[in-house]
Amino acid sequence: MRELIDRNIFDLFNTLYLDIAELSFSFLSDAQALAAIAMLLYFAMEAYKMMAGDKTMEIMPLLRPFALLLVIVLWSQFIDVVNFPITVVNDTAKGMYEMQIDNVEHMHVERQGLIDQVAKKMSESSAEFDQVEGETQDKDWYEKMGIDLEPLFHKMKGYYLMLMAKINFAIMRMVEYIVIVIFQICTYLVFLLQIIFAAILVILGPFSFAMSILPGFRDSYLTWIGRYISVGLYSTIAYIVMSISFVIIRYAQEREIEVLKAILENEELFIAYVSYSSANISFYIVSLVIAALAMLCIPVISTWIINTSGVGQAIGSVVRGGMTSGRMMQ
């Protein structure tokens, strides 16, 4: 039986996400060299402006490249600092998820057990399907000749209905299996994209800080911080979305478990359930499809919380305001 959510995969994803900082050392020396070149160019431009008389001597702008270089040198520690609030929020959202997943998994197992009982009972039943079709109204030619083929026809109808019931039931179970796989793919895809995007940001992030030394790329590091936080919230939003989706899924499971128990206790309901494909429409399957679609919206939702396009301007304004205040105090 396929589990709804594999918790071991989630543990693997969490471990990979926290260990991606180790991947940045391959390009860290290159970023430091680029930062050194950018500092030389920056100091040369600033010195030229001062010698030309276009600009007075200012201390704070000259300290900014050293601060950015310090971040590059202490890149692993900087990533740990940025990850700390993200981890705190993620642990809170994960607690909400764990409160729901135990009940959903328990009902998932119970529902699968009842479905297996229905399949077993269907395999053992054949004569019950003879009662689904009513008797014919008019006598046929073979009845006028004294040949009674009605028991044979009823038996054939019974086997036909049983075959169609098994086909419908098999199709329903196949569709359910596919939907569960799709739900798992959408769920795992969000966490995998988080790891991939975060790894790329961590590996190439020092270059953003190095380029931020130059005036033309002044806010590159602020944009990087906004995007990294946005990606870091993927798992938090995923846990929240799953917690909300599991409420709907649990409701669907409860209703379907009640139906399965009822048809196992009543022969007429059992025959009606397995004989007509419309009876096999499952709200549980629909709820899983809705949950899978909701998981795919997480990257968009994350940009609503952290606006990656405006974070650089917002934080940059604060930084420039602080530098102006510092110059006024001098």
N, C-alpha and C positions, 0 to 999 in steps of 0.2 A: 504494500500500500504506500502511495506517495504522500509524504508529509506536506503540510501546507507551507511551512517555513522551516528551513534547515538552519538551526541556531548555530551550528558549527561554522557555517559559511559566514554568518554575521561576525562571529568572534575572529575569524580570519581577516575579514575586511577591517575590523577595528584595529587589529594588530598591524596590518599593512599601512593603514592611514597614519598611525603614530610613529612608524619607523621610516617614513619617506624622507625625513630630514637627512638620513644617512646617504641618500642618493645625490645630494647636492655637492659633495666634495669633488666630484669629477670636473666640474666647471668653476669651482670656487677660486682657484688660482688664476684662471683666465679673467674672471670678474674683477679680482683684485688688481690685476695688471691694467685692465681697462679703466678702473677707478683711478689708478695712479696717473694714467695718461690724461683722463678727463680733468683731474685736479691741476695738472700742469697747464693745460689749456685755459682752465677757469682762472687760475691765478695770473696767468699772462694777460688775459683780457682785462681783469680787474686792475692789474698794475698799469696797463696802458691807459685805462680811463683816468686813473689817479694822476699819472704823469702828464696827461694831456689837459688836466684841470677840469675834466667833465664830471668828476666824482670826487667826493671827499673821502677821507680815510674812515672806514667802517669796520668794526670788529666782528659783529654778528654774522654778516654774509660770508666772511672768511672762515668762520667756525663750522658752517653748514657742511662743506665737503668732508671735514674730519669726522663729523657725526655720521654721515652716510658711509664713510669708509669703516668706521667702527662697527656699524651694523653688519657690513659684509664680512669683516674679520670674525665677529661673534655671531655668525649666521645661524648656527645650530641652536644657540641659546635664544636668539631672537625668535626663531620658529616656535620654540617651547613656550615663550611668553605669549605669542599670538594664539597658540593652541589652547592655552589654559582656560580663557573664558568660553571658547568654543566647546571644550570638553565638559565644562560644568553644565552648560545648557544642554548638551547632547545627553549627558547622564540623566538629567531630569526628564527629558523626552523619552529616553529609553525605559525609564521606570514606568511611564504611562503605557508604553507598548507591552512591557512584560506583564502588567496587570490584566491585559486583554488576551494575550496570546495563549495563556494556559487554558482559559475557558474555551477559546476557539479550537485549539488543538484537541481538547477532550471531546468536544462535540463533533469534531471532524472524524475522530476515531469511532465514536458511537454511531454516527450516520453511516460510515462505511460498513460497519458491522451489520446494521439493519439492511443495507442494500445487498450485502452478501447473502443474508437470509432470504431476501426476496428472490435473488437469482437461484438459490438452492431450491426454494419452493417451486419456482417456475420450472426447473428441470425435472422435478418429481411429479408435476401436475400435467395431465393431458386430457383426462376425461372431463374435467371441469369446464373446459372450453366448449364442450358440446352444447352447453346450455345457453351460450351467448346468442346464437341465432334461433329465431322462432321456427315453428313448423310451417311448411308450405301450405298455402290456402287451397290450391287446385290439385287435383290428382293428375298425375302424368300418365303416359301411355303404358309404362311398365307396371303401374299399379292396376290399371284396367285389365291387364293380362295376368294378374295374380302374382307378379314378381315384386317382392318387397326389398327395394334397395335403399330405403330410407335410413336404416341403421348404418349402412356403409357410407352414405353421403354425410350423415352427421359426424361420423368418425373422421372422414376426410376434412370436413369443415373444422373440426376440433384441432386436428393436426396443423391445418393451414393457419388458424388463428394463433396457435401456440408458436408456430414458426415466425409469424409476423410480430408477435409479442416479443420474442427473443431478439429479433432483428432491431426493433425499436428500442428495446432495453439496452442492447449492445451499442447502438448509435448514441444513446443518451450517455452511457458510461464513457464512450470514446470522446464525446464532446466535453464532458466534465474533465476528463484527463487532460485534454488539450488546453482547456481554459485554466486549469491549475498550473500547467507548465507556462502559459503566457503570463499569468500573474507572478509566478516566481521569476521569470525572465525580466519583467518590468521592474520588480523589486530589487533583484540583484544588480540590474543594469544601473540603477541610480547610485548604488554604493560603489560599483566598479568605476563609473564615470567620475565620482568624487575622488577616488584614489588616483585615477589617471590625471585629471585636471590639477589636483593638488600637487601631484608629483612633478608635473611640468612647471607649475608655478614655483615650487621649491627649488627645482634644479636651475631654472633660468631666472629666478627672482633676483639673485645678486646683480645680474646685468641691468635690471630695472633701476636698482639703487645706484649702480655705477653711472648710468646714463643720466640720472636725476641731478648729478653734479653740474651738468651743462645747462645753461638757461633755457635752451629750446626744449628740453625734456624735464623741466623742473618738477612737474607733478607726477612723473612716471611711478615713483615709489608709492605715492598715495593711491593711485589707481590699482597698483598691485595689491596693496593691503585690502582695499575694498573687494577686489575679486577673490582674494584668498579667503576672506571671511565669508563671502557669498558662497563659495564652494564648500567651505567648512560647515555651513548650515544645511547642506543637502541631507546628511544623515538625521539631523534634528527634525527637519521638516518631514522626512520620510517616516520617522517614528510617530510623529503626530498624525500624519495622513493614515498610516496603518492603524493607529489607535481608533480613529474615527471610522475607518472602513470596517474594522473588526466588530464594531457595534452593529452595523448593518448586516454583516456576514453572520454574526451570532444570532440575530433575529431570524434570518433566513434558515439557519440550521435548526433552530428550535421549531419553526413551523414544519419543516420537512421531516424532522424526527417524529413529530406528532402524527403526520400523515403516514409515514412508514409503519409506525406501531399500529395504527388503526387498520391498515390494509392487511397486516399480518394476522390480525385477530378476526377479520371479517372476510369470508370467501368472496362475497359479491363485490366488495370494494377492491379485493385483490385482482379479480378478473377484469374489472373495469380499468384498474390502474395499468395493468400490463397489456391490455388489449388495444388501448387507444393512445396514439402518440401524443395527443394534446394533454394527456394526464401526466406526461413526463416532463413538461416544461418546468424547470427548476428555478426558483428565485435565488437559490444559492449560487447557481452559475451566473445569473445576471449580476448579483452583488460582487462576485469576483471580477467580472469584466469591468464594472464601474471602478472597483479598487485599482485594477491594473491601469486604467486610463488616468486615474487621479495620480498614480505614481509617476507617470510620464510628464505631468505638469510641474513637478518639483523644481527643475531648473528655472522655470519661469517665475514660480512663486518666490524663489530665493532672491531674484532681482528686485522684487517688491520690497523686501526687507532691507537689503543693502543695495542702494542704487549705485552700481559700479561706474556709471558715467558721470555722476555728480559728486561722488565722494571726494575726488581729487580737488575739485573747486572749493568744496565746503571746508575740508581740512586745510587746504592751502591758504584760504582766506584767514583762518584762525592763526596759522603759523606766521603769515605776513603781518597780521595785526600785532602779534606778540613781538616781532622784530621791530616794528615801528615804535611800539611802546618802549622797547629797550633803547632805541636810538634817542628817543626824547629824554629818557632818564639820563643818558650820557651828557 
